[in-house]
Amino acid sequence: MITAERLSYAYGDRQVVDGVSLTARTGRVLGLIGPNGSGKTTLLRMLYGSLHPTAGRVAVEGRPLASWSRRELARKLAVVVQESGTESTLTVAEQVMLGRLPRLGTFQRTGAADHGIVVDALDRVGATHLAGRPFTALSGGERQRVLIARALAQEGEFLLLDEPTNHLDIRFQHEVLDLVRGVATSALVVLHDLNLAARYCDELVLLDRGRVAAAGTPDEVLDPALLEQVYRINASRAELDGHPQLLFRPLHHARSHA
């Protein structure tokens, strides 16, 4: 379990995250949603220790985040962030093998079991055919799938992902999030697409200008009236396979037809 208590962060005089509390529970998928600039990525970075909050605290399994060593934390948290990787000279298979490093001893080399885990991770994200290619030669969507494979190879108990569906086509957006739901870990995911969040997340935290506007199940959080206030867009809601699904149109268009 990852818990945050009244986290705040400011870039200079600009308050980006303001008193946010949340709990990412074991075996659940928690989605962070909200408009651009609402603090989602900054909050995620504080949850895995890339940023230090100006106020508040983060705990992993009840233990303060700062008390974990980097190796301990890498065995607990597997992180997928938006990164270019343009400086890397590694092949795809080598890139995914980096996920095994926290599992190795100081002088231990990778073995057959590690290579098997890498092969399985690539297969699970549909990237086996990319194994021998240079990471730098991949498209944005291909890179994203490889970075997720690296996180899976790490075998952390928690997956933290910043827009894992970015650059992916519709098929792989669903396949990747279905994969996240299916792995035997907890997951905390930053998402822009509210319909993907509705389908694949157990719980949502909706941020608005750095504060929590709502938290709960997708059914509770994805309220059209609330979404209009936060996103400044008209929303209507239906159900698809038991999940809320949303349709949007600009406020001025909706009002002109009222």
C-alpha positions in Angstrom: 0.0 0.0 0.0 1.2 3.5 -0.8 -0.2 6.4 1.2 0.2 10.1 0.8 -0.8 12.5 3.6 -1.4 16.2 2.7 1.3 16.4 0.0 2.2 19.8 -1.4 4.7 21.0 -3.9 5.5 24.3 -5.4 7.7 25.4 -8.3 8.9 28.8 -7.0 5.7 30.8 -6.2 3.5 28.5 -8.1 1.6 25.9 -6.0 1.2 22.8 -8.2 0.0 20.2 -5.6 -1.8 21.5 -2.5 -2.6 19.2 0.4 -3.4 16.0 -1.5 -4.0 12.7 0.4 -4.6 9.4 -1.2 -4.2 5.6 -0.7 -3.1 3.2 -3.4 -4.3 -0.2 -2.1 -2.8 -3.6 -2.7 -4.4 -5.4 -5.7 -6.2 -2.3 -7.0 -5.7 0.1 -9.9 -5.9 3.7 -8.8 -6.2 6.3 -11.6 -5.0 9.9 -11.3 -7.1 12.1 -13.6 -7.6 15.8 -14.1 -7.0 18.6 -16.7 -3.6 19.6 -17.9 -1.7 21.4 -15.2 -3.7 19.9 -12.4 -0.7 18.3 -10.7 -1.0 14.7 -11.7 2.6 14.0 -12.9 4.1 16.1 -10.1 2.1 14.1 -7.5 3.2 10.8 -9.1 6.8 11.9 -8.9 6.5 12.6 -5.2 4.9 9.1 -4.7 8.0 7.3 -6.0 10.6 9.7 -4.6 11.7 11.7 -7.7 10.5 14.9 -6.1 10.5 15.7 -2.4 7.3 17.3 -1.2 7.4 20.8 0.3 4.9 19.5 2.9 3.3 16.2 3.8 4.6 12.6 3.7 4.6 9.5 1.6 4.7 6.0 3.0 5.1 2.6 1.4 3.7 -0.3 3.4 3.5 2.0 6.3 7.2 2.9 6.2 8.3 6.5 5.3 9.5 6.7 1.7 12.7 8.4 2.7 13.7 5.4 4.9 13.9 3.0 1.9 17.2 2.5 0.1 17.2 3.0 -3.7 17.6 -0.8 -4.2 14.8 -1.6 -1.8 12.5 0.8 -3.4 13.4 -0.5 -6.9 12.3 -3.9 -5.8 9.0 -2.5 -4.5 8.1 0.1 -7.1 8.3 -0.3 -10.9 8.0 3.1 -12.6 7.1 4.0 -16.2 7.5 7.6 -17.0 7.5 9.7 -20.2 11.1 9.6 -21.4 12.7 9.8 -24.8 15.6 7.4 -24.3 17.4 9.1 -27.3 20.8 8.7 -25.6 20.4 4.9 -25.3 22.5 2.6 -27.5 20.8 -0.5 -26.1 18.7 -3.0 -28.0 15.1 -3.5 -26.9 16.0 -6.7 -25.1 18.9 -5.0 -23.3 16.6 -2.2 -22.3 14.1 -4.6 -20.8 16.9 -6.5 -19.1 17.6 -3.3 -17.1 14.5 -4.1 -15.2 16.2 -7.1 -13.7 19.1 -5.1 -12.1 17.4 -4.5 -8.7 16.9 -8.3 -8.4 20.6 -9.1 -8.9 23.4 -9.2 -6.3 26.3 -6.8 -6.5 28.5 -9.0 -8.7 25.7 -11.3 -10.0 25.2 -11.7 -13.7 21.9 -12.3 -15.5 21.0 -15.9 -16.1 18.5 -18.1 -17.9 15.7 -17.2 -15.5 16.3 -13.5 -16.1 16.3 -13.9 -19.9 13.0 -15.9 -19.6 11.4 -13.1 -17.6 12.5 -10.6 -20.3 11.1 -12.7 -23.1 7.8 -13.1 -21.2 7.6 -9.3 -20.5 8.1 -8.5 -24.2 5.5 -11.1 -25.2 2.9 -9.6 -22.7 3.1 -6.2 -24.3 3.2 -7.5 -27.9 6.8 -6.4 -28.5 8.7 -9.7 -29.0 9.4 -8.9 -32.6 11.2 -5.7 -31.5 13.8 -7.5 -29.2 16.8 -7.1 -31.5 16.1 -3.6 -32.7 17.9 -0.5 -31.2 15.6 1.3 -28.7 16.4 4.6 -30.5 14.9 3.3 -33.7 11.4 2.7 -32.3 8.4 4.8 -32.7 6.9 6.6 -29.6 4.3 3.9 -29.2 6.8 1.1 -29.5 9.0 2.7 -26.9 6.2 3.0 -24.5 5.4 -0.7 -24.8 9.1 -1.5 -24.2 9.3 0.7 -21.1 6.2 -1.1 -19.7 7.9 -4.4 -20.5 10.9 -3.3 -18.5 8.7 -2.4 -15.5 7.1 -5.8 -15.7 10.5 -7.5 -15.8 11.4 -5.6 -12.6 8.7 -7.6 -10.8 7.9 -4.7 -8.4 4.9 -5.0 -6.2 3.5 -1.6 -7.3 3.4 -0.3 -10.9 3.4 3.5 -11.2 2.7 4.7 -14.7 2.6 8.2 -16.2 0.3 8.2 -19.2 1.2 4.6 -20.3 -1.2 4.8 -23.3 0.5 7.9 -24.7 1.3 7.4 -28.4 -0.5 4.0 -28.5 -3.2 3.2 -31.0 -6.7 2.3 -29.7 -6.0 -1.4 -29.7 -2.8 -1.2 -27.7 -4.3 1.4 -25.3 -6.8 -1.2 -24.2 -4.4 -4.1 -24.3 -1.8 -2.3 -22.2 -4.4 -1.2 -19.5 -5.9 -4.7 -19.5 -2.4 -6.0 -18.9 -1.9 -3.6 -16.0 -5.1 -4.8 -14.5 -4.1 -8.5 -15.0 -0.6 -8.4 -13.4 -0.4 -9.5 -9.8 0.5 -6.0 -8.5 -1.1 -2.8 -7.4 -1.0 0.0 -10.0 -1.2 3.8 -9.9 -1.8 5.3 -13.3 -1.9 8.8 -14.6 -4.5 9.0 -17.4 -6.0 11.7 -19.6 -8.6 9.6 -21.2 -11.6 9.4 -18.8 -13.2 6.5 -20.6 -10.1 4.4 -20.3 -10.0 5.4 -16.6 -13.6 4.3 -16.2 -13.0 0.9 -17.7 -9.7 -0.1 -16.2 -9.4 1.7 -12.8 -11.0 0.5 -9.5 -10.7 3.9 -7.9 -10.0 7.4 -9.2 -8.6 10.6 -7.7 -9.7 13.7 -9.7 -7.3 16.7 -9.4 -8.3 20.3 -10.1 -5.6 23.0 -9.7 -3.5 20.8 -7.4 -6.3 19.8 -5.1 -8.5 16.7 -4.8 -11.9 17.5 -6.4 -13.3 14.0 -5.9 -12.1 10.5 -5.0 -13.8 7.2 -5.1 -15.0 4.6 -7.7 -15.3 5.6 -11.3 -19.1 5.6 -10.8 -18.8 8.1 -8.0 -16.1 10.4 -9.5 -17.2 10.6 -13.2 -20.3 12.7 -12.4 -21.1 14.9 -15.5 -21.9 18.0 -13.4 -18.6 17.7 -11.5 -16.7 17.1 -14.8 -18.2 20.2 -16.3 -16.9 22.3 -13.4 -13.4 20.8 -13.5 -12.9 20.4 -17.3 -15.2 23.2 -18.5 -16.9 21.0 -21.0 -20.3 19.5 -21.2 -20.4 15.8 -20.4 -23.1 13.1 -20.7 -22.9 9.6 -19.4 -24.0 6.2 -20.5 -23.1 2.6 -19.4 -21.1 0.1 -21.4 -20.4 -3.4 -20.1 -21.1 -2.1 -16.6 -18.7 0.8 -16.9 -19.4 4.5 -17.1 -18.7 5.9 -20.6 -18.7 9.6 -21.4 -19.5 11.8 -24.3 -18.3 15.4 -24.5 -19.2 18.6 -26.3 -18.1 22.2 -25.8 -20.2 24.2 -23.3 -21.1 26.9 -25.8 -22.4 24.3 -28.2 -24.4 22.5 -25.5 -26.0 25.8 -24.3 -26.8 27.0 -27.8 -29.0 23.9 -28.2 -30.6 24.1 -24.7 
